[in-house]
Amino acid sequence: MNGTKPDYAFNERITLQHVGRAKIHNSGSANLSYGFPAPELLPIEDINQAAAAALVRGNVDALHYTGGKGPELVRKWTLQRLRKFGIEADEDSYLAVYGANQGIELAAQVLLNPGETVWTEASTYFNALHMFRHAGARIEGLPVDRDGLDIDRVESALKQAVQSGGALPKFIYVMPNFQNPTGAAMPLERRRRLAGLAKEYNIFILEDDAYGELRFEGANLPSVYSFAPDRVIYLGTFSKTLGPGLRLGSVIAPNEVIRRMRCLTLDSPPSPVIQEILGWLLHHYDYDAQIKRLTSLYRARRDAMTEAVRSELGEAAAYTQPEGGFFLWLAFPQGTDAERLHRLSEDRGVSFVPGSPFYAAGGNPPFIRLCFSYCGEAEIKRGVKRLGEAYRDYLNKL
């Protein structure tokens, strides 16, 4: 804004600089584009105390290349934590990375040659699309519905590729939990079937689970990895629960894949100092209480957003209420110019992400993504009200 449009196709981290500080702090603005956690719930005091304690305990070792005991503590904690998603993995299957994005990039580098094929959900996380393009991949999107990736379509496409002599994908990129951008959660049977297809056709699944801890309703479901650990690369991150600035995530994958990833990073792990701090924090901190605080707040903000959407847009915008995560995906009538609606909304001081960056084929699909995690309820309601005004203005100008 302020004359600068965020480069949605290249950066999910839509920072204050990208959208302009003046409009952000204008009392009439609402920034529903941010895929950010709630700033007021980032545990800054706990991390501050952990930093002081960790650096005293770790002493000078924390400042060396491999660090002190922190990386080991983070690894052991992560492997134990992932059991809640049915993941049983040993230390040779684990790699610390600079957030899940590096995990996606490494998977693309290890598995892809230029011209090879990746299948994704359509719509999907646009940073992943960028990294697959950068690796020279051909990207094919398969449809999603209210339950995530349509596994019937996946199976049909795989059978057709074999029968026609076409290319099978090197991997399928999926977000089973509260998908970005749709918020969909894949049911248990679809996860099981997807894993079975990976084994049957000897392809990999790249399972991005950035939002899995943030479930508002229902029970945790087993990961796709839990059904096919030899064919799945699982990605996790602390960005959504403890803070994206920590830049720390993890990859769980078959040993050979991890070995190749490690070679690409030249055995240079994420900051040993950050891992020293987090190692101390995770072993002295009530992480479950943090998750409870986050899910309680986000549930209330989701409800505020869906109520406002119903009030302001009525039947013009269809959506499926997400059971977790950050996002609400609105579907407008076919033919709606989402890019034009985006411009009209920006003029009223509300930001969101239009649908086009989430599709490999681009275009101007009639969808928009709203984020309910970052803003307070008053700002959410104000933003949706402005969106409704912009939509009515859009209709009047047709």
Secondary structure as the mmCIF struct_conf table of DSSP 4:
data_model
#
loop_
_struct_conf.conf_type_id
_struct_conf.id
_struct_conf.beg_label_comp_id
_struct_conf.beg_label_asym_id
_struct_conf.beg_label_seq_id
_struct_conf.end_label_comp_id
_struct_conf.end_label_asym_id
_struct_conf.end_label_seq_id
TURN_TY1_P TURN_TY1_P1 ASN A 2 GLY A 3
TURN_TY1_P TURN_TY1_P2 TYR A 8 PHE A 10
BEND BEND1 GLU A 12 GLU A 12
HELX_RH_AL_P HELX_RH_AL_P1 LEU A 16 VAL A 19
HELX_RH_AL_P HELX_RH_AL_P2 ARG A 21 ILE A 24
TURN_TY1_P TURN_TY1_P3 HIS A 25 HIS A 25
BEND BEND2 ASN A 26 ASN A 26
TURN_TY1_P TURN_TY1_P4 SER A 27 GLY A 28
STRN STRN1 ALA A 30 ASN A 31
TURN_TY1_P TURN_TY1_P5 LEU A 32 SER A 33
HELX_RH_3T_P HELX_RH_3T_P1 PRO A 39 LEU A 41
BEND BEND3 LEU A 42 LEU A 42
HELX_RH_AL_P HELX_RH_AL_P3 ILE A 44 GLY A 58
HELX_RH_3T_P HELX_RH_3T_P2 ASN A 59 LEU A 63
BEND BEND4 HIS A 64 THR A 66
BEND BEND5 GLY A 68 LYS A 69
HELX_RH_AL_P HELX_RH_AL_P4 GLY A 70 ARG A 81
HELX_RH_3T_P HELX_RH_3T_P3 LEU A 82 PHE A 85
TURN_TY1_P TURN_TY1_P6 GLY A 86 GLY A 86
HELX_RH_3T_P HELX_RH_3T_P4 GLU A 91 SER A 93
STRN STRN2 TYR A 94 VAL A 97
BEND BEND6 TYR A 98 TYR A 98
HELX_RH_AL_P HELX_RH_AL_P5 GLY A 99 LEU A 111
TURN_TY1_P TURN_TY1_P7 PRO A 114 GLY A 115
STRN STRN3 THR A 117 ALA A 122
BEND BEND7 SER A 123 SER A 123
HELX_RH_AL_P HELX_RH_AL_P6 PHE A 126 HIS A 134
TURN_TY1_P TURN_TY1_P8 ALA A 135 GLY A 136
STRN STRN4 ARG A 138 ASP A 145
TURN_TY1_P TURN_TY1_P9 ARG A 146 ASP A 147
STRN STRN5 GLY A 148 LEU A 149
HELX_RH_AL_P HELX_RH_AL_P7 ILE A 151 SER A 164
TURN_TY1_P TURN_TY1_P10 GLY A 165 GLY A 165
HELX_LH_PP_P HELX_LH_PP_P1 ALA A 167 PRO A 169
BEND BEND8 LYS A 170 LYS A 170
STRN STRN6 PHE A 171 VAL A 174
BEND BEND9 ASN A 177 PHE A 178
TURN_TY1_P TURN_TY1_P11 ASN A 180 THR A 182
HELX_RH_AL_P HELX_RH_AL_P8 LEU A 188 TYR A 201
TURN_TY1_P TURN_TY1_P12 ASN A 202 ASN A 202
STRN STRN7 PHE A 204 ASP A 208
TURN_TY1_P TURN_TY1_P13 ALA A 210 GLU A 213
STRN STRN8 ARG A 215 ARG A 215
BEND BEND10 GLU A 217 GLY A 218
BEND BEND11 VAL A 224 VAL A 224
HELX_RH_3T_P HELX_RH_3T_P5 TYR A 225 PHE A 227
TURN_TY1_P TURN_TY1_P14 PRO A 229 ARG A 231
STRN STRN9 VAL A 232 THR A 237
BEND BEND12 PHE A 238 PHE A 238
TURN_TY1_P TURN_TY1_P15 SER A 239 LEU A 242
HELX_RH_3T_P HELX_RH_3T_P6 PRO A 244 LEU A 246
STRN STRN10 GLY A 249 ILE A 252
HELX_RH_AL_P HELX_RH_AL_P9 ASN A 255 LEU A 264
TURN_TY1_P TURN_TY1_P16 THR A 265 ASP A 267
BEND BEND13 PRO A 270 PRO A 270
HELX_RH_AL_P HELX_RH_AL_P10 PRO A 272 LEU A 282
TURN_TY1_P TURN_TY1_P17 HIS A 283 HIS A 284
BEND BEND14 TYR A 285 TYR A 285
HELX_RH_AL_P HELX_RH_AL_P11 TYR A 287 LEU A 313
HELX_RH_3T_P HELX_RH_3T_P7 GLY A 314 ALA A 316
BEND BEND15 ALA A 317 ALA A 317
STRN STRN11 ALA A 318 ALA A 318
BEND BEND16 GLU A 323 GLU A 323
STRN STRN12 GLY A 324 GLY A 324
BEND BEND17 GLY A 325 PHE A 326
STRN STRN13 PHE A 327 ALA A 331
HELX_LH_PP_P HELX_LH_PP_P2 PHE A 332 PRO A 333
TURN_TY1_P TURN_TY1_P18 GLN A 334 GLY A 335
HELX_RH_AL_P HELX_RH_AL_P12 ALA A 338 ASP A 347
TURN_TY1_P TURN_TY1_P19 ARG A 348 GLY A 349
STRN STRN14 VAL A 350 SER A 351
STRN STRN15 VAL A 353 PRO A 354
BEND BEND18 GLY A 355 GLY A 355
HELX_RH_3T_P HELX_RH_3T_P8 SER A 356 PHE A 358
BEND BEND19 TYR A 359 TYR A 359
TURN_TY1_P TURN_TY1_P20 ALA A 360 ALA A 361
BEND BEND20 PRO A 366 PRO A 366
STRN STRN16 PHE A 367 CYS A 371
BEND BEND21 SER A 373 CYS A 375
HELX_RH_AL_P HELX_RH_AL_P13 GLU A 377 ASN A 396
TURN_TY1_P TURN_TY1_P21 LYS A 397 LYS A 397
#
